[in-house]
């Protein structure tokens, strides 16, 4: 079935009306032919049931149902809202202009049908107002009372402005009907100007002051929402700045607290859509601090001369350098890596010469299979010896362990003496061989 009131736009309203069994092209106007009024209109039913938004839509274009329409016993929609005890529906109808003293066919005013204390008070205040608060013009059945949606005072038509506003910040259309008296309208315009100006200045103090001034006032809810978002954004940027005050890690004990505070500030800033440049700078700082902490934790921990440990240190150092970490920490880590690398090389040399250093003379080493291959060839022996000396020079520069340094120097001295002995022995053997060859030639 197609609703005769609005087609697809009011699908919710159509459903409501159909369920209520009051829709069959019954716009419920006075029938000029039969002179009989219908039982009630959709507007009466929405007012009685407290369907505020349906009430808005029925009174708005293109429906334009009149809030002065009377049902079969002369009730206006305000009578029905009062009988239903819905305060917001009563306010909405009174803001459109009405005669609160209007009686139905039984002589009842809306107040007489009402049992809700809040609605009763609203109606009583309007009934007690005999003249427009602004102009002093006397109310009557033709001079209607218009309820100011904010002050809840009543005014004549010339002293109010009727308009539509957003129901909530996420609304796409201005569907909520409101009525402002001139004083309230001027106040709203001034407050909205302050909010717009504060947003333009983009300063936290100004935005906060404008929001405080507009608090609990009927200003544009979308504008207030935007200002609140801006306020949260500016506050998050300030907190981000505070969290970024620690720019380097000098003590591991402070790292967890600094890292957690910075991460929280970054997450909040991202959620509040803070300046992307500041957020990126904070993320860069967080990576830097994390790189420093990771490197420092390893530098201060137990050290090993294994390839895996040294490689890990080197990777952490490279990462720290890429994040422009603390130069002192980078220098400390670089020296540590150099020392550990030197100690590793020294240990390799010590291990390689251990068996050879067990003998007191090179003659004892001759013919023994466990001796290193390089010790059997004088040239290779010399190359190993020179390499060992170079390793020890680097080790002295890199300040390796004194114990390891002492052990290595002892072994270097020992193999140097063995090398000298080997050369002397080979030289003597060469001289003997030369003499023997010379004698043989004379014969």
C-alpha positions as CSV (number, residue, x, y, z in Angstrom):
1,X,0.0,0.0,0.0
2,X,1.2,3.5,-0.8
3,X,0.8,6.1,1.9
4,X,-1.4,8.9,0.7
5,X,0.5,11.3,2.9
6,X,4.2,11.1,1.9
7,X,5.1,8.1,-0.2
8,X,8.5,6.7,0.6
9,X,9.9,9.6,2.7
10,X,7.9,8.6,5.8
11,X,8.1,4.9,5.6
12,X,8.4,4.7,9.4
13,X,5.4,7.0,9.8
14,X,3.4,4.9,7.2
15,X,4.2,1.7,9.2
16,X,3.1,3.5,12.5
17,X,-0.1,4.8,11.0
18,X,-1.0,1.4,9.4
19,X,-0.4,-0.4,12.6
20,X,-2.6,2.1,14.3
21,X,-5.4,1.4,11.7
22,X,-6.0,5.1,11.0
23,X,-4.7,5.5,7.5
24,X,-6.9,5.0,4.4
25,X,-6.6,8.4,2.7
26,X,-7.9,9.8,5.9
27,X,-6.2,13.1,6.1
28,X,-9.0,13.7,8.5
29,X,-10.1,17.2,7.4
30,X,-13.6,18.4,7.9
31,X,-15.8,16.8,5.3
32,X,-17.8,19.7,3.6
33,X,-20.3,17.2,2.1
34,X,-21.3,15.3,5.2
35,X,-20.4,18.0,7.7
36,X,-18.9,15.2,9.8
37,X,-15.5,15.3,11.3
38,X,-13.3,12.2,11.2
39,X,-12.4,10.4,14.4
40,X,-8.9,11.7,14.6
41,X,-5.9,12.5,12.3
42,X,-2.4,11.1,12.2
43,X,-1.3,14.3,13.9
44,X,-3.7,13.7,16.8
45,X,-2.6,10.1,17.1
46,X,1.2,11.0,17.0
47,X,0.6,13.7,19.7
48,X,-1.3,11.4,22.0
49,X,1.3,8.5,21.6
50,X,4.2,10.8,22.1
51,X,5.8,10.3,18.7
52,X,7.7,13.6,18.5
53,X,9.6,13.1,15.3
54,X,6.4,11.9,13.5
55,X,4.8,15.0,14.8
56,X,7.6,17.1,13.2
57,X,7.3,15.4,9.8
58,X,3.5,15.6,9.7
59,X,3.6,19.4,10.2
60,X,6.5,20.0,7.8
61,X,6.3,20.1,4.0
62,X,5.0,18.4,2.0
63,X,2.4,17.1,4.5
64,X,1.7,20.4,6.2
65,X,-1.0,19.0,8.5
66,X,-2.5,21.7,10.6
67,X,-2.0,21.6,14.4
68,X,-5.3,23.5,14.7
69,X,-7.2,20.6,13.2
70,X,-10.0,19.2,15.4
71,X,-11.1,15.6,15.7
72,X,-14.6,14.2,16.1
73,X,-15.2,15.7,19.5
74,X,-13.3,18.9,18.9
75,X,-9.9,18.0,20.3
76,X,-6.8,19.8,18.9
77,X,-3.5,17.9,18.7
78,X,-2.5,19.9,21.8
79,X,-5.5,18.3,23.6
80,X,-4.2,14.9,22.6
81,X,-0.6,15.7,23.7
82,X,-1.9,16.9,27.0
83,X,-4.0,13.8,27.5
84,X,-1.1,11.6,26.5
85,X,1.2,13.5,29.0
86,X,4.0,14.0,26.6
87,X,5.9,17.2,27.5
88,X,8.0,17.4,24.3
89,X,5.0,17.0,22.0
90,X,3.2,19.7,24.0
91,X,6.2,22.0,23.6
92,X,6.4,21.3,19.9
93,X,2.7,22.1,19.3
94,X,2.7,25.2,21.5
95,X,5.8,26.5,19.7
96,X,3.7,26.5,16.5
97,X,1.2,28.9,18.0
98,X,-2.0,27.8,19.6
99,X,-4.9,28.8,21.8
100,X,-4.2,27.0,25.0
101,X,-7.6,28.0,26.3
102,X,-9.4,26.3,23.4
103,X,-12.2,23.9,24.4
104,X,-13.4,20.7,22.8
105,X,-17.0,19.9,22.3
106,X,-17.3,18.8,25.9
107,X,-15.9,22.1,27.2
108,X,-12.5,20.7,28.1
109,X,-9.2,22.7,27.6
110,X,-5.9,20.8,27.1
111,X,-5.1,21.5,30.8
112,X,-8.4,19.8,31.9
113,X,-7.4,16.6,30.0
114,X,-3.8,16.5,31.4
115,X,-2.6,14.5,34.4
116,X,1.2,14.9,33.9
117,X,2.5,17.5,36.4
118,X,5.2,18.9,34.0
119,X,2.8,19.3,31.1
120,X,0.2,20.8,33.5
121,X,2.8,23.4,34.6
122,X,3.7,24.2,31.0
123,X,0.1,24.7,30.1
124,X,-0.7,26.7,33.3
125,X,2.2,29.1,32.7
126,X,0.9,29.7,29.1
127,X,-2.7,30.1,30.3
128,X,-1.6,32.7,32.9
129,X,0.2,34.8,30.4
130,X,-2.5,37.2,29.1
131,X,-0.2,39.3,26.9
132,X,3.0,39.0,24.8
133,X,6.1,39.3,27.0
134,X,7.9,41.4,24.4
135,X,5.2,43.6,22.9
136,X,2.4,43.6,25.5
137,X,-0.2,42.6,22.9
138,X,-3.1,40.9,24.5
139,X,-3.7,37.2,23.6
140,X,-7.0,36.0,22.3
141,X,-8.5,33.3,20.1
142,X,-7.1,35.1,17.2
143,X,-3.9,36.4,18.8
144,X,-2.2,33.1,19.4
145,X,0.4,32.3,22.0
146,X,3.8,31.1,20.6
147,X,6.0,29.2,23.0
148,X,9.7,30.1,22.9
149,X,11.4,26.7,22.6
150,X,14.2,27.9,24.9
151,X,12.8,30.3,27.5
152,X,9.3,28.6,27.5
153,X,7.7,32.1,27.7
154,X,4.9,33.0,25.3
155,X,4.9,35.7,22.7
156,X,2.8,36.9,19.8
157,X,3.7,35.9,16.3
158,X,5.5,39.1,15.4
159,X,8.0,38.6,18.3
160,X,9.2,35.1,17.4
161,X,11.1,33.4,14.6
162,X,10.1,29.9,13.5
163,X,12.8,27.8,12.0
164,X,14.3,24.2,11.8
165,X,17.5,23.0,13.4
166,X,19.5,19.8,13.5
167,X,18.2,17.3,16.0
168,X,21.7,15.9,16.8
169,X,25.2,16.4,15.4
170,X,25.0,13.4,13.1
171,X,21.7,14.6,11.5
172,X,21.9,15.3,7.7
173,X,18.8,17.6,7.6
174,X,17.3,20.3,9.8
175,X,14.1,18.5,10.7
176,X,13.5,19.8,14.3
177,X,11.0,22.7,14.4
178,X,11.8,25.4,16.9
179,X,10.5,28.8,17.8
180,X,12.8,31.5,19.2
181,X,11.8,34.8,20.7
182,X,13.9,37.8,19.4
183,X,16.0,37.9,22.6
184,X,16.9,34.2,22.5
185,X,17.5,34.4,18.7
186,X,20.0,37.3,19.3
187,X,21.7,35.3,22.0
188,X,22.0,32.3,19.8
189,X,23.4,34.3,16.9
190,X,26.0,35.9,19.2
191,X,27.1,32.6,20.7
192,X,27.3,30.9,17.3
193,X,29.5,33.9,16.1
194,X,31.8,33.3,19.1
195,X,32.1,29.6,18.3
196,X,32.9,30.3,14.7
197,X,35.4,32.9,15.6
198,X,37.0,30.6,18.1
199,X,37.3,27.8,15.5
200,X,38.9,30.3,13.2
201,X,41.5,31.3,15.8
202,X,42.3,27.7,16.6
203,X,43.3,28.5,20.2
204,X,42.4,26.2,23.1
205,X,41.6,29.0,25.6
206,X,39.3,30.8,23.1
207,X,37.5,27.6,22.0
208,X,37.0,26.5,25.7
209,X,35.6,29.9,26.6
210,X,33.2,29.9,23.7
211,X,32.0,26.4,24.6
212,X,31.5,27.4,28.2
213,X,29.5,30.4,27.1
214,X,27.3,28.2,24.8
215,X,26.9,25.4,27.4
216,X,23.2,24.5,27.9
217,X,22.2,27.0,25.3
218,X,20.2,26.1,22.1
219,X,23.0,26.9,19.7
220,X,23.7,24.8,16.5
221,X,24.5,21.3,17.9
222,X,26.7,20.6,14.8
223,X,28.7,23.7,15.5
224,X,29.1,22.8,19.2
225,X,30.1,19.3,18.2
226,X,32.8,20.7,15.8
227,X,34.1,23.0,18.5
228,X,34.3,20.1,21.0
229,X,36.2,18.1,18.5
230,X,38.6,21.0,17.9
231,X,39.0,21.4,21.7
232,X,39.8,17.7,22.1
233,X,42.2,17.9,19.2
234,X,44.0,20.9,20.7
235,X,44.1,19.3,24.1
236,X,45.5,16.1,22.6
237,X,48.3,18.1,20.9
238,X,49.2,19.7,24.2
239,X,49.4,16.4,25.9
240,X,51.4,15.1,23.0
241,X,53.9,17.9,23.4
242,X,54.3,17.2,27.1
243,X,54.9,13.5,26.4
244,X,57.6,14.4,23.9
245,X,59.6,16.4,26.4
246,X,61.8,13.4,27.1
247,X,63.9,13.1,23.9
248,X,66.5,10.5,24.9
249,X,66.8,7.6,27.3
250,X,69.6,7.8,29.9
251,X,68.1,5.3,32.4
252,X,66.3,2.1,31.7
253,X,64.2,2.5,34.8
254,X,62.4,5.6,33.3
255,X,61.8,4.0,29.8
256,X,58.6,2.1,30.5
257,X,56.9,5.1,32.0
258,X,58.1,7.5,29.2
259,X,57.2,5.0,26.5
260,X,53.7,4.3,27.9
261,X,52.9,8.0,28.3
262,X,54.1,8.7,24.8
263,X,52.1,5.8,23.3
264,X,49.0,6.8,25.1
265,X,49.4,10.4,23.9
266,X,49.9,9.3,20.3
267,X,46.8,7.0,20.4
268,X,44.7,9.8,21.8
269,X,46.1,12.3,19.3
270,X,45.3,10.0,16.4
271,X,41.8,9.4,17.7
272,X,41.3,13.2,18.1
273,X,42.7,13.8,14.6
274,X,45.5,16.0,15.8
275,X,48.0,17.6,13.5
276,X,49.5,14.7,11.4
277,X,53.0,16.4,11.5
278,X,53.0,16.4,15.3
279,X,51.8,12.8,15.4
280,X,54.5,11.7,13.0
281,X,57.1,13.5,15.0
282,X,55.9,11.7,18.1
283,X,56.0,8.3,16.4
284,X,59.5,9.1,15.2
285,X,60.6,9.9,18.8
286,X,58.9,6.8,20.1
287,X,60.9,4.7,17.6
288,X,64.1,6.5,18.7
289,X,63.5,5.9,22.4
290,X,62.7,2.3,21.7
291,X,65.8,1.8,19.7
292,X,67.9,3.5,22.5
293,X,66.3,1.4,25.2
294,X,66.8,-1.9,23.3
295,X,70.5,-1.0,22.6
296,X,71.1,0.2,26.1
297,X,69.5,-2.9,27.6
298,X,71.9,-5.1,25.6
299,X,74.9,-2.9,26.2
300,X,74.3,-3.0,30.0
301,X,73.5,-6.8,30.0
302,X,75.8,-9.8,30.1
303,X,78.3,-9.8,27.2
304,X,79.4,-12.7,25.0
305,X,81.9,-13.0,22.2
306,X,79.7,-15.3,20.1
307,X,79.0,-14.4,16.5
308,X,75.2,-14.3,17.3
309,X,75.6,-11.9,20.2
310,X,77.9,-9.6,18.3
311,X,75.6,-9.7,15.3
312,X,72.6,-8.8,17.5
313,X,74.5,-5.8,18.9
314,X,75.4,-4.7,15.5
315,X,71.8,-4.8,14.3
316,X,70.6,-2.9,17.3
317,X,73.3,-0.3,16.7
318,X,72.3,0.1,13.1
319,X,68.7,0.5,14.1
320,X,69.7,3.2,16.7
321,X,71.8,5.1,14.2
322,X,68.9,5.1,11.7
323,X,66.7,6.7,14.3
324,X,69.3,9.3,15.2
325,X,69.7,7.9,18.7
326,X,71.9,9.3,21.5
327,X,75.4,9.8,20.2
328,X,77.0,8.9,23.5
329,X,75.1,5.6,23.5
330,X,76.0,4.9,19.9
331,X,79.7,5.5,20.7
332,X,79.5,3.3,23.8
333,X,77.9,0.5,21.8
334,X,80.4,0.9,18.9
335,X,83.3,0.5,21.4
336,X,81.6,-2.5,23.0
337,X,81.2,-4.2,19.6
338,X,84.8,-3.5,18.7
339,X,86.0,-4.9,22.1
340,X,83.9,-8.0,21.8
341,X,85.0,-8.6,18.2
342,X,88.7,-8.2,19.2
343,X,88.2,-10.6,22.1
344,X,86.6,-13.1,19.8
345,X,89.6,-12.9,17.4
346,X,92.1,-13.1,20.3
347,X,90.3,-16.2,21.6
348,X,90.5,-17.8,18.2
349,X,94.3,-17.1,18.1
350,X,94.7,-18.4,21.6
351,X,92.8,-21.6,20.7
352,X,94.8,-22.0,17.4
353,X,98.2,-21.7,19.2
354,X,97.3,-23.6,22.4
355,X,98.8,-27.0,21.3
356,X,101.9,-25.4,20.0
357,X,102.5,-23.5,23.2
358,X,102.6,-26.7,25.2
359,X,106.1,-27.5,23.8
360,X,109.3,-25.9,25.0
361,X,111.2,-26.1,21.7
362,X,110.3,-26.4,18.1
363,X,112.1,-29.8,18.0
364,X,109.5,-31.2,20.3
365,X,106.8,-30.2,17.9
366,X,108.3,-31.9,14.9
367,X,106.4,-35.0,13.8
368,X,103.5,-34.5,16.1
369,X,100.2,-34.7,14.2
370,X,98.2,-32.5,16.6
371,X,100.3,-29.5,15.7
372,X,98.5,-26.9,13.5
373,X,99.3,-27.1,9.7
374,X,100.6,-23.6,9.5
375,X,103.3,-24.3,12.0
376,X,104.9,-26.8,9.7
377,X,105.6,-24.2,7.0
378,X,107.9,-21.3,7.9
379,X,106.2,-18.9,5.5
380,X,102.7,-19.8,6.8
381,X,104.0,-19.6,10.3
382,X,105.3,-16.1,9.7
383,X,102.0,-15.0,8.2
384,X,100.1,-16.4,11.2
385,X,102.5,-14.6,13.6
386,X,102.1,-11.3,11.8
387,X,98.3,-11.7,11.8
388,X,98.4,-12.5,15.6
389,X,100.5,-9.3,16.2
390,X,97.9,-7.3,14.2
391,X,95.0,-8.8,16.2
392,X,96.9,-7.8,19.4
393,X,97.4,-4.3,18.3
394,X,93.6,-4.0,17.6
395,X,92.9,-5.7,21.0
396,X,95.1,-3.1,22.8
397,X,93.2,-0.3,21.0
398,X,89.8,-1.8,21.8
399,X,90.8,-2.4,25.4
400,X,90.0,-6.1,25.7
401,X,90.0,-8.0,29.0
402,X,93.3,-7.7,30.9
403,X,93.3,-11.4,31.6
404,X,92.7,-12.3,28.0
405,X,95.3,-9.7,26.9
406,X,97.9,-11.2,29.2
407,X,97.2,-14.8,28.1
408,X,97.4,-13.8,24.4
409,X,100.6,-11.9,24.8
410,X,102.2,-14.8,26.6
411,X,101.2,-17.1,23.7
412,X,102.3,-14.6,21.1
413,X,105.7,-14.4,22.8
414,X,105.9,-18.2,23.0
415,X,105.1,-18.8,19.3
416,X,107.5,-15.9,18.4
417,X,110.3,-17.8,20.1
418,X,109.3,-21.0,18.5
419,X,109.3,-19.3,15.1
420,X,112.8,-17.8,15.7
421,X,114.0,-21.3,16.8
422,X,112.4,-22.8,13.6
423,X,114.2,-20.3,11.4
424,X,117.5,-20.8,13.2
425,X,117.2,-24.5,12.8
426,X,116.4,-24.3,9.2
427,X,119.2,-21.8,8.6
428,X,121.7,-24.1,10.3
429,X,120.5,-27.0,8.3
430,X,120.9,-24.9,5.2
431,X,124.5,-24.0,6.0
432,X,125.4,-27.6,6.7
433,X,123.8,-28.7,3.4
434,X,125.8,-26.0,1.6
435,X,129.1,-27.1,3.2
436,X,128.4,-30.7,2.4
437,X,127.7,-29.8,-1.2
438,X,130.9,-27.8,-1.5
439,X,133.1,-30.6,-0.2
440,X,131.5,-33.0,-2.5
441,X,132.3,-30.7,-5.4
442,X,136.0,-30.5,-4.5
443,X,136.3,-34.2,-4.6
